[in-house]
Amino acid sequence: MNNENFNLSENIVSSSYVRQGLQARRSHEQLIRVLLEQGKCPVEGWTESTIELFLNELAVMDSNNFLGNCGVGEREGRVASSLVARRHYRLIHGIGRSGDIAAVQPKAAGSSLLNKITNSVVLDVLKFTGVRSVSSCFVVPMATGMSLTLCFLTLRHRRPGARYILWPRIDQKSCFKSMVTAGFEPVVIENILEGDELRTDLEEVERKIVELGAKNILCVHSTTSCFAPRVPDRQVKTTGSKRPLLKHTFYPIEVLLEELAVLCAKHNIPHIVNNAYGVQSSKCMHLIQQGARIGRIDAFVQSLDKNFMVPVGGAIIAGFDDVFIKEISKMYPGRASASPSLDVLITLLSLGASGYKKLLSERKELYSHLAEELKALSERHGERLLHTPHNPISLAMSLNCLQTHNDKAVTQLGSMLFTRQVSGARVVPLGVEQTVSGHTFRGFMSHSDAYSCPYLNAASAIGIAKEDISLCIKRLDKCLKSLRKEASSEKIESASPAEILDDLTVP
């Protein structure tokens, strides 16, 4: 209610009570005022009542919610189900216009304001999580793969003669398909093994640039977040007075260098970074910040669900050049769903900056705990935790003993874990071939033609709880014991329903 209505209310209810209500209302409005004024994630999270008040205020600004509105067009925000309308807080018009996903809609001032505020809040989050110099971003209602495709299609207009994308290998299908879908030819750069870690072969990247010609290369498509033993695309900290990181090139001491960004700057080639779940890692975000400072990064893309615990279907495209990020937003054809923007805004308003930072801190602590538990478990079974210190989220433990006894045992472990409700664990056997969009990968899932051992992945991602780790280790331990016993007799059997039920019993 406005002040006039509050004054009228004093004729009906005691004025002292009405003034209390008015003061309470102003407390909510003060939070909303600061959000609109600063465009930043609030330090402390909002209550649900404040968030719902804000969303309802936005909704009444859209034409489909005008009292007495007469719509005679083909898209008037009509919704048949009241359940669907409530699910979307009656913000039905979506975001953007036919020529620009970031444009304001005349019929939907509230939805347009929602879009602008969400992008502003998300930009603030990217800054305080480590990429301080990022200048522009927008939420797009597509997952990471299609968002990368949108970036590549935008670059086509800047480099119409280019046909290749240089891609240091990471075995995730959507990464590869994003380039093929955009109509480009991926040039797969096989990784090199350093200890247990798979890292970018920088010399091969530069050799391909020379071989293909820089003008024929659309961009380099690099990765920050990935399954161990793959690690974020190559980074080196110099230790001497000068160190040749690239052939015939020297860089100052004490500089953490994102070498691919330097290569792209050197050869004037665009650089798109797949930062799928890297926002939750200070190390990944630091790499992007340093790469942009010392070299070249044109855009970096991150998933909403992986970093902000919202439903699948959205991503953030961000960069350091407002003009280029604007070009990408204009490349999106038509209007778009507001659901991803609504979901991430509600989440960040609920958590506040302090709540989100707390989740990041807890994730980092639990990474160390998960590493300790996996290391102890692997040693009990004659295995080892692979040494991948440059991967800040994902871990891997060898499965050599299972491979030695029976090839089927490694694959069977993945099925057993899934049946016992251990989700997300990723078992990688040796010698798997997989064809993706016409390209055959040998050793698929291991990021290498021939990795040295089969292994199991587990990750400490945002939102993980200590109880998740404890249950995972307990069930993994039982599965390994069972499989080693069966594998030694060359017989792999399925567990009975009673055995599975026993495994699922929470201690």
DABELCOR-V366065 format. One line per field, one symbol per residue. ss: DSSP state (@ for helix, = for strand, . for the rest). phi: phi as a letter, one per 20 degrees, with the letter a starting at -180 (. if undefined). A space follows every 10 residues. Layout:
ss = ???
phi = ???
This chain:
ss = ..@@@@@@@. ....@@@@@@ @@@@@@@@@@ @@@@@@@@.. .......@@@ @@@@@@@@@. .=@@@..... .......... .@@@@@@... ....=.=..= .......=@@ @@@@@@@@@@ @@@@@@@@.. .....===== ...@@@@@@@ @@@@@@@@.. ...=====.. ..@@@@@@@@ @...=====. .===..===. .@@@@@@@@@ @@.@@@==== ===......= ....===... ..====..== =....===@@ @@@@@@@..= ====...... .@@@@@@@@@ @@@@....== ===@@@@@.. ....=====. .@@@@@@@@@ @....=..@@ @@@@@@@@@@ @@@@@@@@@@ @@@@@@@@@@ @@@@@@@@@@ ....=..... ...=====.@ @@@@@.@@@@ @@@@@@@@@. .....===.. ..====..== ==........ ....=====. .....@@@@@ @@@@@@@@@@ @@@@@@@@.. ......@@@@ @@@@...
phi = .effffffff fdcgffffff ffffffffff fffffffemd fffdfeffff ffffffffff eeffdffnfd eceeccmecf dfffffgdlm edfmcmcfda fefeegebff fffgfffgff ffgfffffep efefdbabed ebfggfffgf fffffgfecf eecdcecggb ecgfffffff ffnddfdfef fdecmeeecf efffgfffff fengfedfad ddcddaffef cgghccdfcd fbbffdgmcc cfflcfdeff ffgfffdldg cddedgceff dfffffffgf fffecccebc dcefffdclc gfpbbddcad cgffffffff ffenfbfegf fffffgffff fmffffffff ffffffffff ffffffffff dmdbffecfe decdcbcfcf fffffagfff ffgffffffe mdenfcedee mfdbeclnde demfnembgb ffbfbcebcd dgnfdfffff ffffffgfff ffffffffel bddeffgfff fffefff
